[in-house]
Amino acid sequence: MTRASKAAALLLAGSMLVGGLAGAGGPGTGARGVDAQRIMNARSEPGNWLTHGGSYAEQRFADLGEVNAGNVDQLGLAWYVDLDTSRGQEATPIVVDGTMYTTTAWSKVMALDAATGKVKWRFDPEVHKSRGQAACCDVVNRGVAVWNGMVYVAALDGRLIALDANTGKVKWSSQTFTDTTKPYTITGAPRVVKGLVIIGNGGAELGVRGYVTAYDAATGKKKWRFFTVPGDPGKGPDGEVSDSVLAGKAAPTWAGEYWKGGGGGTAWDAIVYDQELDQLYIGVGNGSPWNHQIRSDGKGDNLFLSSVVALKPDTGEYLWHYQGTPGETWDFTQTQPIILSTLMIEGKPRKVLMQAPKNGFFYVIDREGGKLISAKGFATQTWATGVDMNTGRPIEVADARYKDKGFLVMPSALGAHNWHPMSFSPRTGLVYLPAQEVPLFYQSDKGFERREGAWNVGIDLLANPVPDDPKAFKAVKAMLKGKLIAWDPVAHKPAWEVTYDGPWNGGTLATAGNLVFQGNGGGSFQAFKATDGEKLWSFDAQTGVIAGPVSYTVKGEQYVAVMAGYGGAYPLTSAFDDPRTANNGRVLVFKLGGKAKLPAATQPVFAAANPPPAGLFTAAQVSEGERIYESTCGLCHGAGARSSGILPDLRRSAVLTDGEAWRTIVHEGALHANGMIAFSRWYKPEQLESVRAYVGAQSRKLAEQDAATAGK
């Protein structure tokens, strides 16, 4: 056996430590038979996808080879199911013995026949559309968990809901938010570990304090809660398991009146159970506000922001942590997916966790105690030059913290890698990572004033203007890139890369067929050869594909499934329109020889620009409106008043020329039931009229551009 084949065998053996023999529940018993033993042995059931990452190790590797590099060109659509919204679709389906359970936008749940697509049941938690204002990054949901005959979904409005797996009927519901008046949201998938359902939350941009909570899977009763950052010292301890570690370890790393801004630290995605070591790993998010100078007087590491925290799953007690970005000030979350494996490091097997968070470093961490093994940059970084392996701290570039002057930072708040799942193949030893290159100019907001329930980031969003000139606009857009990187976690470098014209591309799936599946924001779902990145197959999904695929079998036949539907943080906030965003999402499922066809794509018809009469507003009104729009409205309707197509383009709004109608909607909330809340909470009518002035000016530019294009 060669040295390379020995290493591969050891990698495979290490990854299979999370496998073993099938549990007592066994295949064929459906969701009712999904118990602790069965999920721990998930690797022995490659025909099912029992938990969010495929197994507790969350490697997203399907040990199936019927579909392989030699025949993937014969892959065809087996079936599809249309969804009821054009909002982002981010869920990873769960598949148990021929039934697929998945979520859609607005936290809706579906159970489907995994071979035919026949809908078995649907559940709508009826989240009020106004909650969407608090969702920084779209009204998405990343999936369910299953356990002992129940399906668990965490709704956008904070409810953790247990459904009967056979009927979709509610068994119990628990409100997870400590204060429902605060702008918390949940978009992540719950995990079930040792009879506990564990969930975190989001909302740091809007000023909340993060935590994770464990609930009894049978009853919904709260078992423990771990706050990730200290609270208001004037209110005393929380009475939770995190009290002692926050007081002794975290609180000394904070300064000023940090609690007034919430602190942040929301754990909105990665929650991973290590069954070998009986540890739970939580990925912790950014600070609130982002700006460290405002949040903590520019002092302290601010534990446990931007960290991986290890806890005892039974009690939530603290074990260890690793902080990737001390005193974070760029929205560098460390909530991104975590993968567990055993790697050969310097000739010895090491139990590791692997993570590629927003800051652009790929981390390999010893999970037995949290010691950093390696940290190498996988994307362009202007904020740091490396990581000091003696301290584990990044080596920051002077002025990157934008204290006195602005600084162009890569990666940006969108991250070198965001929530999009990465996968690991024990056969190649490579991690398949969806990466991106997006810069952002950070400049401190010198006139910052905190607004309860609104975005409070502490940077000047006007420092990143959208060019009006079409050529300049195209040039800026061309700078934004996406990549699929096959990262070698032992050699600390890419084995191969694929580059996309644009960021925000889908999660990945590795299979035993020497394949990597990934969708992209341009609407293609693709298969690449896992060993060298050769593109072998592609399917036009008619909308951006950003979710993570899965693979499973029914009666021995292999299927590949993915949720299709463009949305999320980048499409909502960017000014780069894409007609594909107007198409509703779908569940897409493929098999060899599949013959199903999608109907022709519906191309959107945009209303004409509708600017108010010239001279109606002063230059001062337009300027004030720009400031308000870019810090508030543009976070959903697109920077520069240019919508990407997910939410209405206000330059084309029918009410833009009607001041009274504009006031009724924007100030008074006439469309509150549709999600357009009343902005009277923060702004006076005359200020929102200034927003109309700014949007009107942008609408006039659009009308002029359209006229020039029509005249050519």
ROKOLGU-713477 format. One line per 5 residues: number of its first residue (from 1); their letters; for each residue y, z, x of C-alpha. Coordinates in pm, 1 decimal, always signed. Each point is the difference from the previous one (the first is absolute). Layout:
<sites>
NUM> a> Y Z X | ...
</sites>
This chain:
<sites>
1> mtras> +0.0 +0.0 +0.0 | +339.4 -94.3 +138.6 | +284.4 +248.4 +42.2 | +189.4 -167.5 -286.7 | -299.9 +13.6 -233.6
6> kaaal> -57.9 +366.9 +88.3 | +361.0 +76.1 -87.0 | -33.4 -188.6 -326.8 | -317.0 +189.4 -82.9 | +168.7 +331.3 +69.0
11> llags> +297.2 -99.9 -215.2 | -234.3 -90.7 -281.3 | -195.3 +320.6 +39.8 | +318.1 +204.8 +2.4 | +133.9 -161.4 -310.9
16> mlvgg> -336.0 +46.9 -173.8 | +24.8 +375.1 +48.2 | +185.2 -7.4 -329.4 | -296.8 -174.3 -161.7 | -354.7 +124.0 -32.5
21> lagag> -248.0 -15.7 -281.2 | +91.7 -45.2 -363.5 | +75.3 +319.0 -189.1 | -170.9 +143.0 -303.7 | +238.1 -182.4 -232.9
26> gpgtg> -125.4 -324.3 +143.0 | +89.2 -357.6 -86.7 | -29.3 -97.2 -363.5 | +129.0 +317.9 -158.3 | +358.4 -123.7 -31.6
31> argvd> +313.0 +207.0 +40.4 | -181.2 +299.1 -149.5 | -221.2 +5.1 +308.9 | +283.9 -9.8 +251.4 | -17.1 +348.4 +145.5
36> aqrim> +78.7 +150.7 +339.0 | -325.4 -109.9 +159.2 | +29.0 -354.6 -122.9 | +353.6 -49.4 +130.5 | -94.9 +155.2 +333.5
41> narse> -279.1 -256.4 +19.5 | +216.2 -289.5 -117.8 | -79.5 -207.0 +309.7 | -363.4 -15.2 -113.8 | +118.6 -174.0 -320.5
46> pgnwl> +190.3 -306.0 +125.3 | -37.7 -159.8 -341.1 | +239.9 +256.7 -147.6 | +355.5 +100.1 +88.8 | -5.8 +367.4 -89.9
51> thggs> +327.7 +130.8 +136.6 | +342.2 -128.6 +99.4 | -82.7 -113.6 +352.6 | -363.0 -87.4 -73.9 | -125.3 +329.4 +143.4
56> yaeqr> +154.9 +328.6 +105.6 | +66.9 -155.6 +342.2 | +223.9 -255.5 -178.3 | -101.8 -280.7 +234.6 | +12.1 -262.9 -277.0
61> fadlg> -305.1 -165.8 +147.5 | -247.0 -167.2 -236.9 | -343.4 -9.1 +160.5 | -84.3 -317.2 -190.6 | -76.2 -340.1 +149.4
66> evnag> -98.6 -238.2 -278.1 | +354.1 -135.6 +24.4 | +50.8 -70.3 +367.9 | +190.1 -208.4 +251.5 | -250.6 -280.2 -41.4
71> nvdql> +29.6 -42.9 -376.5 | +331.6 +157.2 -106.1 | +136.6 -349.9 -59.4 | -227.3 -5.0 -308.0 | +170.3 +307.0 -145.4
76> glawy> +144.4 -65.5 -343.9 | +159.8 +191.7 -283.6 | -265.9 +180.9 -202.7 | +236.2 +149.7 -259.2 | +351.0 +127.5 -49.5
81> vdldt> +184.4 +226.9 -241.2 | +368.9 -42.0 -74.7 | +220.7 +309.0 +7.9 | +296.7 +74.4 -223.1 | +277.2 +28.3 +257.5
86> srgqe> +159.1 -176.1 +295.3 | +57.0 +327.9 +184.9 | -180.3 +76.6 +325.8 | -377.5 +44.8 +2.5 | -119.8 +223.4 +284.2
91> atpiv> -327.2 +149.7 -122.9 | -331.4 +6.5 +183.0 | -271.2 -40.6 -266.6 | -289.5 +245.4 -13.9 | -340.1 -153.9 -82.4
96> vdgtm> -296.4 +206.5 -116.6 | -329.6 -157.5 -105.3 | +150.9 -311.6 -152.5 | +317.6 +151.3 -144.2 | +341.8 -44.0 +156.8
101> yttta> +275.7 +256.1 -52.4 | +351.9 -94.9 +101.8 | +362.3 +75.0 -73.8 | +299.7 -221.9 -60.5 | +375.1 +53.5 +11.3
106> wskvm> +130.6 +286.6 -216.3 | -319.7 +198.6 +76.7 | -217.1 -183.0 -252.6 | -379.6 +8.0 +45.3 | -266.4 -260.5 -75.7
111> aldaa> -380.6 +6.8 +5.4 | -157.3 -342.9 +44.3 | -345.9 -150.7 +24.6 | -8.0 -72.2 +372.9 | -211.6 -315.9 -44.6
116> tgkvk> +183.0 -161.9 -290.8 | +345.0 +158.2 -28.1 | -59.9 +110.4 -358.8 | +235.4 +286.9 -79.5 | -190.6 +314.8 -93.4
121> wrfdp> +304.1 +214.7 -71.0 | +368.6 +39.9 +81.5 | +216.8 +309.2 +30.8 | +378.3 +10.0 -9.1 | +157.4 +335.9 +90.9
126> evhks> +322.6 -127.4 -158.9 | +226.5 +96.8 +285.1 | +359.1 -16.6 -120.9 | +170.3 -297.4 +158.0 | +294.7 +213.1 +110.9
131> rgqaa> -226.3 +159.7 +261.8 | +14.7 -333.8 +181.1 | +350.2 +84.5 +126.1 | -150.4 +278.9 +209.7 | -266.2 -230.0 +145.9
136> ccdvv> +149.0 -100.8 +333.2 | -250.9 -277.0 +51.4 | -99.3 -140.2 -340.1 | -206.8 +138.4 -287.9 | -325.6 -63.0 +184.5
141> nrgva> -328.1 +189.7 +14.6 | -262.0 -18.8 +274.4 | -311.0 +85.1 -196.1 | -233.6 +257.3 -148.2 | -271.0 +238.1 +116.0
146> vwngm> -336.8 +53.5 -173.2 | -214.7 +312.6 -17.7 | -272.9 +129.8 -230.8 | +71.2 -229.5 -292.2 | +378.2 +15.1 +24.0
151> vyvaa> +267.0 -237.6 +125.2 | +316.7 +157.1 +141.4 | +342.1 -164.1 +1.4 | +326.4 +147.6 +125.0 | +281.6 -131.3 -220.7
156> ldgrl> +349.7 -88.7 +114.9 | +141.8 +291.7 -202.3 | -213.4 +259.9 +178.6 | -292.6 +41.2 -235.4 | -345.1 +16.0 +158.5
161> ialda> -227.7 -130.0 -274.1 | -378.4 +14.6 -27.1 | -158.5 -269.7 -216.5 | -353.0 -34.5 -131.1 | -153.6 -274.6 +213.7
166> ntgkv> -185.6 -150.6 -296.1 | +280.2 -2.7 -257.0 | +333.1 +45.9 +176.2 | +80.4 +299.1 -220.5 | +204.2 +284.5 +150.8
171> kwssq> -207.5 +300.4 +106.0 | +287.6 +200.0 +147.7 | +352.1 -47.9 +131.2 | +199.4 +216.5 +242.6 | +367.4 -35.3 +94.4
176> tftdt> +18.9 +6.0 +380.4 | +377.8 +13.3 +43.1 | +147.3 +340.1 +78.8 | +316.9 -105.8 -185.4 | -16.3 -294.8 -239.7
181> tkpyt> +380.2 -33.4 +5.8 | -17.5 -98.0 +367.6 | -43.4 -368.2 +94.7 | -362.0 +32.2 +108.2 | -244.0 -287.3 -49.2
186> itgap> -364.0 -70.5 +81.4 | -124.1 -341.0 +108.7 | -298.0 +98.0 +215.5 | -369.1 +21.2 -79.2 | -153.4 +346.6 -41.9
191> rvvkg> -300.0 +101.7 +210.5 | -289.0 +218.5 -117.6 | -139.9 +235.4 +263.2 | -251.5 +281.0 -59.6 | +78.6 +15.0 -370.8
196> lviig> +376.8 -7.7 +51.0 | +240.6 -280.0 -93.8 | +275.3 -18.8 +260.1 | +334.2 -174.1 -49.6 | +345.1 -14.3 +156.3
201> nggae> +323.6 -160.4 -119.0 | +304.7 -207.0 +91.5 | +374.5 +22.7 -46.2 | +144.7 +99.7 +338.4 | +275.3 -262.7 -17.4
206> lgvrg> +128.1 +163.2 -316.7 | -7.8 +356.5 +131.3 | -326.2 +187.1 -58.8 | -226.7 +231.5 +196.4 | -351.8 -125.3 +73.9
211> yvtay> -336.8 +164.2 -55.5 | -365.6 -69.6 -72.7 | -202.0 +174.3 -269.0 | -371.4 +42.3 -70.9 | -134.1 +28.2 -356.4
216> daatg> -342.9 +87.3 -132.8 | -160.3 -336.0 -80.8 | -174.5 +136.7 -308.6 | +288.3 +189.0 -160.5 | +328.0 -112.0 +157.2
221> kkkwr> +83.4 +355.0 +104.4 | +213.9 +26.6 +313.4 | -190.4 +139.8 +299.0 | +250.8 -17.2 +288.0 | +330.2 -157.5 +104.8
226> fftvp> +133.9 -72.7 +348.0 | +372.9 -62.9 +37.4 | +68.9 -229.4 +294.7 | +352.4 +125.1 +79.0 | +168.6 +339.4 -44.1
231> gdpgk> +196.3 +74.3 -313.9 | +318.0 +192.3 -74.7 | -27.3 +319.8 +207.8 | +213.6 +177.8 -257.2 | -278.0 -36.4 -257.0
236> gpdge> -267.3 +153.9 +220.3 | -362.9 -111.6 +40.7 | -156.9 -249.5 -239.9 | -310.1 +206.2 -59.6 | -210.4 -289.1 +130.9
241> vsdsv> -248.0 -43.6 +283.9 | +269.9 -166.7 +212.5 | +226.3 +307.7 +8.8 | -110.9 +143.1 +332.8 | -0.2 -321.2 +201.0
246> lagka> +334.4 -108.8 -143.3 | +158.3 +334.4 +89.6 | -154.5 +27.4 +344.6 | -19.8 -358.0 +122.3 | +215.0 -232.9 -212.8
251> aptwa> +313.4 +192.4 -104.4 | +121.6 +56.5 +359.8 | +8.7 -379.9 +46.9 | +260.1 -49.8 -276.6 | +375.0 +64.8 +5.4
256> geywk> +295.0 +10.9 -236.7 | -38.0 +1.5 -378.6 | -286.1 -248.0 +7.1 | -148.3 +114.6 -331.2 | +297.6 -131.9 -194.1
261> ggggg> -117.0 -355.2 +69.8 | -359.6 +79.4 -89.0 | -128.0 -39.9 +355.0 | -240.0 -282.0 -84.2 | -344.4 -5.1 +155.4
266> tawda> -164.4 -155.9 -302.8 | -370.2 -77.8 +47.4 | -16.5 -317.5 -203.9 | -298.9 -188.8 +140.4 | -248.0 +112.2 +269.5
271> ivydq> -235.8 +280.3 -105.2 | -325.3 -23.8 +197.0 | -302.7 +230.0 +8.5 | -200.1 +45.0 +320.2 | -349.1 +90.3 -115.1
276> eldql> -126.8 +48.4 +356.5 | +257.0 +268.1 +83.3 | +77.7 +111.1 -355.9 | +371.5 -68.0 +44.6 | +258.8 -163.9 -222.1
281> yigvg> +271.0 -218.1 +157.2 | +334.5 -47.3 -172.5 | +253.9 -262.3 +104.2 | +351.8 +142.0 -40.5 | +310.3 -206.1 -72.1
286> ngspw> +365.0 -26.6 +98.4 | +287.6 +242.4 -23.2 | +248.3 +32.1 -283.8 | +261.1 -123.6 +73.4 | -127.9 -238.2 +267.1
291> nhqir> +290.8 +77.8 +230.1 | -97.8 +293.1 +222.0 | +367.2 +81.9 +67.3 | +60.3 +58.1 -368.9 | -338.6 +147.4 -87.2
296> sdgkg> -32.4 +259.1 +277.5 | +328.6 -11.2 +195.0 | -178.5 -226.3 +248.6 | -210.4 +294.5 +119.2 | -372.2 +70.1 +12.4
301> dnlfl> -323.9 -192.3 -39.6 | -10.1 +66.8 -375.8 | -369.8 +76.4 -45.6 | -202.2 -137.1 -165.7 | +194.8 -322.5 -54.7
306> ssvva> -163.7 -316.8 +137.4 | -321.7 +180.9 +85.3 | -371.3 +1.7 -56.6 | -95.2 +348.8 -120.4 | -358.5 +125.8 -4.4
311> lkpdt> -95.7 +251.9 -271.5 | -308.4 +184.6 -119.5 | -99.9 -193.0 -313.2 | -129.8 +303.5 -190.5 | +316.3 +207.2 +37.5
316> geylw> +277.1 -222.3 +136.9 | +43.1 +222.0 +307.5 | +171.4 -156.5 +300.8 | -216.2 -101.5 +296.9 | +208.5 -224.1 +228.2
321> hyqgt> +258.3 -278.1 -1.4 | +129.5 -288.8 +204.7 | +360.5 -112.9 -49.5 | +65.3 -361.4 +95.2 | +377.2 -5.0 -50.9
326> pgetw> +159.3 +342.7 +59.8 | +335.0 +40.1 -175.3 | -54.4 -333.7 -171.2 | +317.9 -179.9 -102.5 | -113.5 -355.5 -85.5
331> dftqt> -231.8 +51.0 -302.7 | -295.4 -13.8 +236.6 | -268.7 +138.4 -227.1 | -344.8 +88.9 +130.7 | -158.3 -40.7 -341.5
336> qpiil> -164.8 -327.5 +94.2 | -380.7 -40.5 -32.1 | -226.3 +205.3 +226.2 | -340.5 -121.3 +120.4 | -274.1 +225.6 +141.9
341> stlmi> -260.4 -109.9 +252.1 | -175.2 +85.5 +324.6 | +123.2 -204.9 +297.2 | -114.1 -21.0 +358.1 | +299.2 +131.5 +197.4
346> egkpr> -39.6 -0.8 +378.4 | -376.1 -16.4 -38.8 | -28.1 +286.9 -249.7 | -29.5 -5.7 -380.6 | +307.5 +153.7 -163.0
351> kvlmq> +47.5 +82.1 -367.3 | +336.8 -156.9 -71.0 | +243.9 -86.6 -270.6 | +201.0 -320.0 +29.2 | +338.6 -62.0 -157.3
356> apkng> +273.6 -262.3 +30.9 | +304.0 +155.4 -171.0 | +344.7 -145.3 -54.9 | +134.8 +81.5 +346.6 | -204.1 -278.5 +162.9
361> ffyvi> -244.0 +202.7 +211.8 | -376.5 -21.5 -49.5 | -134.6 +353.6 +35.9 | -349.9 +108.2 +93.3 | -30.0 +375.9 -50.8
366> dregg> -291.6 +233.4 +69.2 | -72.9 +144.1 -341.5 | -175.8 +307.5 +131.8 | +330.9 +153.3 +103.8 | +278.9 -252.7 -42.1
371> klisa> +36.2 -97.4 +366.6 | +163.9 -337.3 +51.7 | -231.9 -245.1 +176.5 | +219.1 -310.4 +0.1 | +318.3 -140.3 -154.3
376> kgfat> +98.2 -360.0 +64.1 | +256.8 -220.1 -167.6 | -139.8 -272.8 -225.7 | +335.1 -146.3 -109.7 | +349.8 -51.3 +137.8
381> qtwat> +169.4 +337.3 +57.0 | +363.8 +50.3 +92.5 | +13.3 +373.1 -72.0 | -256.6 +113.1 +259.8 | -158.9 -128.4 +318.3
386> gvdmn> -330.1 +182.2 -27.7 | -160.6 +338.9 -52.8 | -12.1 +274.2 +262.1 | -370.9 +80.9 +15.4 | +68.4 +346.7 +142.5
391> tgrpi> +206.4 +107.9 -299.7 | -107.4 -251.7 -264.5 | +365.5 -71.8 -71.7 | +161.5 -343.7 -19.6 | +228.9 -102.8 +285.0
396> evada> +312.3 -79.3 -199.5 | +262.4 -257.7 +89.6 | +353.5 +131.8 +49.1 | +217.3 -44.7 -311.9 | -300.7 -85.3 -218.7
401> rykdk> +88.1 +298.9 -218.5 | +330.8 -170.5 -95.1 | +196.6 +325.4 +34.3 | +329.7 -154.1 +111.1 | -54.4 -370.6 -52.8
406> gflvm> -239.7 -229.2 -180.8 | -328.4 -114.2 +153.0 | -229.1 -294.3 -83.0 | -343.1 +153.9 -44.5 | -339.5 -162.6 -4.7
411> psalg> -209.8 +83.7 -181.7 | +214.4 +71.2 -304.4 | -47.5 +234.1 -294.0 | -250.8 -252.4 -135.1 | -209.4 +83.8 +304.6
416> ahnwh> -198.1 -191.9 +256.1 | -283.7 +83.6 -240.4 | +45.8 +138.5 -348.3 | -254.0 +112.9 -263.9 | -204.9 -322.6 +13.2
421> pmsfs> -356.1 +103.8 +91.6 | -144.9 -81.6 +339.3 | -373.0 -26.8 +64.4 | -242.1 +66.7 +285.4 | -316.4 -190.2 +83.3
426> prtgl> -263.1 +200.3 +188.7 | -152.5 -337.0 +95.8 | +304.9 -127.9 +186.5 | +161.8 +333.3 +82.6 | +332.4 -138.3 -125.1
431> vylpa> +254.8 +127.2 -251.3 | +149.5 -271.6 -223.2 | +360.5 +98.9 -46.1 | +265.7 -154.0 -231.0 | +316.3 +27.1 +211.5
436> qevpl> +354.6 -130.3 -37.3 | +325.0 -59.2 +188.4 | +309.6 +101.7 -199.8 | +319.1 +132.6 +166.8 | +260.1 +229.1 -156.8
441> fyqsd> +342.2 +98.7 +128.3 | +31.5 +376.6 -34.0 | +349.2 +144.0 -26.5 | +77.8 +353.1 -110.9 | +166.6 +36.7 -338.4
446> kgfer> +310.5 +191.6 +105.8 | +108.9 +59.9 -359.2 | -341.0 +114.2 -121.0 | -0.6 +204.5 -320.0 | -328.5 +106.0 -150.4
451> regaw> -66.8 -114.4 -357.3 | -274.0 +182.1 -188.2 | -278.6 -239.8 -98.2 | +144.2 -303.2 +179.6 | -84.8 -157.8 +334.2
456> nvgid> +128.7 +226.9 +277.6 | -91.5 -157.7 +331.6 | +310.2 +76.3 +205.6 | +37.4 -345.3 +151.4 | +254.3 -267.2 -87.3
461> llanp> -191.9 -266.6 -188.9 | +304.1 -229.7 +18.7 | -67.7 -32.5 +371.8 | -265.0 -260.8 -83.1 | +190.6 -267.6 -195.2
466> vpddp> -180.7 -297.3 -150.5 | +151.2 -327.7 +127.4 | +167.0 -215.4 -267.1 | -32.4 -319.1 +200.4 | -333.4 -167.0 -93.7
471> kafka> -75.6 -99.1 +359.9 | +67.2 +350.1 +130.2 | -204.6 +143.0 -285.2 | -298.6 -216.9 +94.2 | +40.5 +94.7 +366.2
476> vkaml> -11.9 +371.0 -81.0 | -302.8 -47.1 -223.0 | -178.6 -191.2 +276.7 | +33.8 +304.5 +227.7 | -227.8 +204.5 -223.9
481> kgkli> -364.8 -35.5 +95.3 | -336.7 +134.2 -99.1 | -313.7 +27.9 +210.5 | -369.1 +62.1 -34.8 | -95.8 +177.5 +321.4
486> awdpv> -357.3 +57.5 +113.9 | +69.5 +314.0 +200.8 | -240.0 +132.0 +262.4 | +39.7 +381.4 -20.5 | -181.5 +54.3 +330.6
491> ahkpa> +177.7 -267.0 +205.9 | +330.7 +76.4 -180.5 | +91.8 -362.7 -60.6 | -47.7 -286.1 -246.0 | -318.9 -203.7 +21.6
496> wevty> +170.1 -268.9 -209.9 | +293.5 -46.0 -238.3 | +101.2 -215.4 -296.2 | +370.7 -40.4 -79.2 | +147.7 -43.1 -349.7
501> dgpwn> +339.3 -134.7 -105.6 | +108.5 +325.9 -156.6 | -96.2 +368.4 -22.1 | -169.8 +201.8 -274.3 | -347.7 -150.1 +18.4
506> ggtla> -319.6 +144.6 -140.2 | -249.6 +258.4 +108.9 | -319.5 -101.3 +179.1 | -376.1 +20.1 -49.7 | -255.0 -43.6 +280.1
511> tagnl> -357.8 -99.5 -79.6 | -336.4 -32.1 +171.3 | +30.3 -375.0 -49.8 | +241.5 -16.7 +296.8 | +288.9 -33.6 -243.0
516> vfqgn> +338.8 +154.7 -61.5 | +159.9 -55.1 -340.9 | +374.7 +28.9 -53.4 | +253.4 -120.6 -252.7 | +361.6 -75.8 +81.6
521> gggsf> +339.1 +13.9 -162.8 | +8.6 -378.1 -27.2 | -285.3 +1.5 -250.8 | -306.0 -83.3 +211.0 | -320.0 +204.0 +12.8
526> qafka> -176.8 -84.5 +325.6 | -307.5 +59.4 +213.0 | +9.8 +9.4 +379.8 | -277.2 +19.5 +257.0 | -3.3 +363.3 +108.9
531> tdgek> -76.3 -76.0 +363.7 | +276.6 -250.7 +74.3 | +234.7 -33.2 -302.1 | -89.7 -357.3 -94.8 | +105.4 -64.6 -360.3
536> lwsfd> -308.0 -108.8 -192.7 | +100.4 +3.5 -367.2 | +304.2 +33.6 -224.7 | +68.3 +32.1 -372.9 | +330.2 -51.2 -181.8
541> aqtgv> +51.7 +320.6 -200.0 | +326.8 -123.9 -159.8 | +168.2 +330.7 +85.5 | +32.7 +215.8 +309.5 | -311.0 +199.9 +93.6
546> iagpv> +83.1 +334.1 +158.3 | -291.4 +225.5 -102.5 | -313.5 +75.5 +199.2 | -314.8 -201.2 -87.4 | -347.9 +143.9 -55.9
551> sytvk> -350.5 -143.8 -3.2 | -306.7 +103.7 -199.5 | -321.2 -135.0 -149.4 | -139.8 -32.1 -349.5 | -371.1 -81.8 -23.0
556> geqyv> +1.6 -90.5 +366.3 | +287.4 -249.6 -21.2 | +307.0 +72.1 +214.1 | +350.5 -4.2 -145.2 | +343.6 +34.3 +160.2
561> avmag> +279.9 +140.5 -217.6 | +372.8 +49.6 +36.9 | +295.5 +93.5 -218.3 | +268.1 -270.1 +7.5 | +363.5 +67.3 -89.1
566> yggay> +313.3 +6.2 +214.1 | +227.3 +302.2 +10.7 | +83.1 +318.2 +186.5 | +281.6 +109.1 +228.9 | +71.0 -324.9 +183.0
571> pltsa> +7.8 -234.4 -303.4 | +210.7 +244.0 -202.1 | +265.5 +60.8 +261.7 | +7.0 -331.3 +181.5 | +227.0 -291.5 -79.2
576> fddpr> -268.2 -258.4 +69.0 | -102.8 -143.2 -332.7 | -348.9 -136.1 -59.1 | -84.5 -182.4 -324.3 | -355.0 +134.2 +21.5
581> tanng> +123.4 +345.4 -88.5 | +49.6 -114.4 -358.9 | -374.8 -40.6 -54.1 | -197.3 +289.1 -145.0 | -265.7 +168.9 +208.7
586> rvlvf> -374.6 -54.6 -23.3 | -332.7 +141.9 +106.5 | -163.3 -274.0 +208.7 | -373.8 +8.3 +77.6 | -189.0 -252.7 +213.5
591> klggk> -360.3 -91.7 +79.0 | -182.4 -282.8 +171.8 | +1.8 -300.9 -230.1 | +249.7 +154.4 -242.3 | +133.2 -265.1 -240.4
596> aklpa> +275.8 +178.4 -195.0 | +349.6 -151.3 +8.8 | +340.0 +156.5 -42.6 | +234.7 -159.5 -250.9 | +295.6 -187.5 +143.2
601> atqpv> +263.3 +234.4 +138.7 | +304.4 +54.8 -215.4 | +310.6 -86.7 +195.2 | +294.5 +222.5 -93.7 | +307.4 -146.5 -163.4
606> faaan> +309.2 +182.2 +119.0 | +310.3 +36.5 -211.2 | +317.7 -147.7 +141.7 | +247.2 +216.4 +185.9 | +232.4 +173.3 -244.9
611> pppag> +316.1 +108.6 +187.1 | +294.5 +162.6 -178.5 | +326.3 -197.4 +5.1 | +168.5 -34.2 +338.6 | +283.4 +245.4 +55.7
616> lftaa> -133.5 +257.4 -244.8 | -59.0 +259.7 +273.5 | +191.4 +110.0 +307.9 | -129.9 -12.7 +355.1 | -2.2 +381.6 +1.6
621> qvseg> -229.5 +3.4 -303.9 | -237.6 -244.9 +163.4 | -7.6 +210.3 +316.4 | -67.9 +322.2 -188.2 | -264.9 -174.9 -205.8
626> eriye> -174.0 -124.2 +312.7 | -20.3 +354.8 +137.9 | -148.9 +134.5 -322.6 | -232.0 -294.3 -59.0 | -152.6 -4.7 +347.7
631> stcgl> -63.4 +376.4 +3.9 | -136.0 +16.9 -355.0 | -70.4 -321.9 -190.0 | -118.4 -208.8 +293.6 | -297.3 +230.3 +54.0
636> chgag> -160.3 -158.3 -307.4 | +196.0 -317.4 -73.0 | +15.6 -121.3 +360.3 | +252.9 +16.7 +281.9 | +307.0 -219.0 -40.3
641> arssg> -73.5 -14.6 -375.2 | -282.1 -242.3 +82.2 | -316.5 +100.6 -183.7 | -333.7 -101.9 +145.0 | -116.1 -65.9 -355.3
646> ilpdl> -179.0 +323.1 -91.2 | +296.5 +150.3 -184.0 | +285.3 -194.9 -163.0 | +247.7 -185.8 +218.8 | +327.7 +149.5 -120.8
651> rrsav> +197.2 -304.8 +115.9 | -165.7 -183.8 -286.6 | +31.8 +277.0 -258.5 | +124.1 -97.7 -344.4 | +210.2 +318.8 -17.9
656> ltdge> +180.4 -58.3 +329.6 | +288.7 -163.2 -187.6 | +9.9 +268.1 -270.0 | +160.6 +322.2 +122.1 | -91.2 +199.6 -308.7
661> awrti> -365.4 -102.6 +10.3 | -10.5 +73.0 +373.3 | +138.9 +351.2 -57.3 | -243.3 +65.6 -284.8 | -298.6 -87.6 +216.8
666> vhega> +98.9 +116.5 +347.8 | +208.0 +306.2 -81.3 | -146.4 +116.5 -331.0 | -363.3 -107.7 +46.0 | -54.0 -223.1 -302.6
671> lhang> -314.0 -137.2 +170.9 | -127.0 +340.9 +107.4 | -335.2 -60.1 -172.1 | -48.1 -308.9 +216.3 | +65.1 +192.1 +319.6
676> miafs> +371.3 -74.0 +41.0 | +130.0 +355.5 +0.5 | +357.6 +109.9 -65.8 | +197.7 +16.8 +324.1 | +264.5 +222.4 -159.1
681> rwykp> -174.7 +283.3 +185.0 | +161.0 -116.4 +323.4 | +276.5 -244.7 -83.0 | +299.6 -31.8 -227.6 | +40.7 -306.1 -226.0
686> eqles> +270.5 -144.9 +224.5 | -228.9 +29.5 +304.4 | -277.8 -187.7 -176.7 | +256.5 -258.1 -104.9 | +61.7 -46.3 +372.0
691> vrayv> -370.9 -69.2 +36.7 | +43.0 -275.3 -258.5 | +285.4 -132.6 +211.7 | -220.0 -15.9 +308.7 | -299.8 -152.9 -177.5
696> gaqsr> +239.4 -244.5 -165.4 | +132.7 -105.5 +339.9 | -354.7 -54.3 +122.8 | -76.2 -193.1 -317.7 | +296.1 -228.8 +66.4
701> klaeq> -133.6 -75.9 +347.1 | -338.7 -80.3 -152.6 | +160.1 -232.6 -253.1 | +184.6 -181.2 +278.6 | -321.4 -35.2 +202.7
706> daata> -190.8 -130.1 -303.1 | +273.7 -250.3 -71.9 | -0.9 -121.0 +359.6 | -378.7 -35.2 -4.8 | +9.2 -191.5 -329.7
711> gk> +261.1 -235.8 +142.9 | -217.6 -103.4 +292.5
</sites>
